[in-house]
Amino acid sequence: MFPWNSLFSFKNNPNQKDFMKNMQQTDVQSFIEKMFSQVIPDNMQGMMNNNDFGSKKEPARTEHPLHATVFETHLYVFVRIPIVDESWLKTMKLYHTSNQSIIEGIPEASDRHVITLPALVKKKGASAQFKESTLEIRLQKSFNTQYSEIDVSEI
């Protein structure tokens, strides 16, 4: 299926062994990209280029324009929002759906922020605490994935 032997055949060309030993990190990366471009079909290369494999960013964290930090643990999803002015706590309203957190009224009364959550959460059991200029919203994760079987019938 894949021409692995022709691409990585060191027996045919002994100079390739020396080439690999003398490579720098940037050379190795360009060599690997060249090999992938020869082996992987063109329609899949776009997917490979869109993924940032070298990033050190944690996959469960996201940054929101409200500077909200979202992360999950085994049992909860947390949304932490830095509060600049404590008067925001009196004017803001918090809502959530099974996969979104909605914050209204900050910084302006007409503002509405929708934050997509990394996991499904339960309808009940959410709480919010303000401490050290940070509002922390804790949402309990939902593990009950409801699904129904669909019968297939012939027409």
C-alpha positions in Angstrom: 0.0 0.0 0.0 2.7 2.5 0.9 6.2 2.5 -0.7 8.0 2.3 2.6 10.9 0.2 1.3 11.7 2.5 -1.6 11.5 5.6 0.7 13.5 4.3 3.6 15.8 1.9 2.0 19.2 2.4 3.5 20.6 -0.8 1.9 20.4 0.7 -1.6 22.3 3.9 -0.7 24.8 3.7 2.2 25.4 7.4 2.0 21.9 7.9 3.5 23.1 6.6 6.9 25.8 9.3 7.0 23.3 11.9 5.9 21.0 11.0 8.8 23.8 11.1 11.4 24.9 14.6 10.3 21.5 16.2 10.2 20.5 19.1 12.5 17.1 19.5 14.1 15.8 21.7 11.3 17.1 19.3 8.7 15.3 16.4 10.4 12.0 18.3 10.4 12.3 19.2 6.7 13.3 15.6 5.9 10.2 14.3 7.7 7.9 16.8 6.0 9.4 15.8 2.6 8.8 12.1 3.4 5.2 12.8 4.6 4.5 14.8 1.4 5.6 11.8 -0.7 3.6 9.3 1.2 0.4 11.0 2.4 -2.2 11.9 -0.2 -2.7 15.6 -1.1 -6.2 15.8 0.5 -4.8 14.7 3.9 -1.8 17.0 3.8 -4.1 20.0 4.5 -5.2 18.3 7.7 -1.6 17.7 8.7 -0.6 21.4 8.0 -3.6 22.7 10.0 -2.5 20.9 13.1 0.2 22.4 15.2 2.1 19.4 16.5 4.9 21.4 18.0 2.8 23.6 20.3 3.1 23.3 24.0 -0.5 24.5 24.7 -2.6 22.2 26.9 -5.5 20.8 24.8 -8.1 21.3 27.5 -7.5 25.0 28.0 -8.9 27.8 25.8 -8.6 31.6 26.0 -11.7 33.7 25.5 -11.9 37.5 24.6 -13.3 38.1 28.1 -9.9 36.6 29.3 -11.8 33.6 30.7 -9.8 30.5 31.2 -11.7 27.2 30.7 -10.4 23.8 31.8 -11.7 20.5 32.9 -10.9 17.9 35.6 -12.2 14.4 36.0 -15.4 15.6 37.6 -15.9 19.3 36.8 -15.5 22.0 34.1 -14.1 25.3 35.5 -14.5 28.7 33.9 -12.4 31.4 35.5 -13.0 35.1 34.7 -10.8 37.9 35.9 -13.1 40.6 37.4 -11.7 44.1 37.0 -14.4 45.9 38.9 -16.3 44.3 41.8 -19.5 46.1 40.8 -19.7 43.7 37.8 -20.8 41.0 40.3 -24.0 42.8 40.9 -24.8 43.5 37.3 -23.8 40.3 35.6 -25.9 37.3 34.9 -24.6 33.7 34.5 -26.3 30.9 32.5 -25.3 27.6 31.1 -26.5 25.0 28.7 -25.1 21.5 28.4 -22.1 22.7 26.4 -21.9 26.5 26.8 -21.5 29.0 29.6 -23.2 32.4 29.0 -22.1 35.6 30.8 -24.2 38.7 30.3 -23.8 42.3 31.5 -20.0 42.6 31.7 -18.1 44.8 31.0 -21.0 46.7 29.5 -24.7 46.0 30.4 -25.4 45.1 26.7 -22.5 42.6 26.4 -23.1 38.9 26.1 -20.3 36.3 26.0 -20.8 32.7 25.1 -18.0 30.3 26.1 -18.0 26.8 24.6 -17.2 24.2 27.3 -14.8 21.3 26.6 -17.3 18.7 28.0 -21.0 18.2 28.6 -22.2 19.4 32.0 -25.2 18.6 34.1 -28.2 20.9 34.3 -28.0 21.2 38.1 -25.1 21.5 40.6 -23.3 24.6 39.1 -21.7 27.1 41.5 -19.8 30.4 41.3 -17.4 31.9 43.8 -15.5 35.2 43.8 -12.1 35.2 45.3 -8.9 37.3 44.7 -10.4 39.2 41.8 -11.4 36.0 40.0 -14.9 34.6 39.4 -14.7 30.8 39.3 -17.7 29.0 37.8 -17.8 25.2 38.6 -20.0 23.0 36.5 -20.4 19.3 37.2 -19.6 17.1 34.2 -22.3 14.9 32.8 -21.4 11.3 32.2 -24.8 10.1 31.1 -24.6 10.0 27.4 -28.2 9.2 26.3 -28.6 7.4 23.0 -31.3 5.4 21.4 -31.2 2.6 18.9 -32.7 3.3 15.5 -34.3 0.5 13.7 -33.5 0.2 10.0 -36.4 -1.0 7.9 -36.6 -1.9 4.3 -38.9 0.1 2.0 
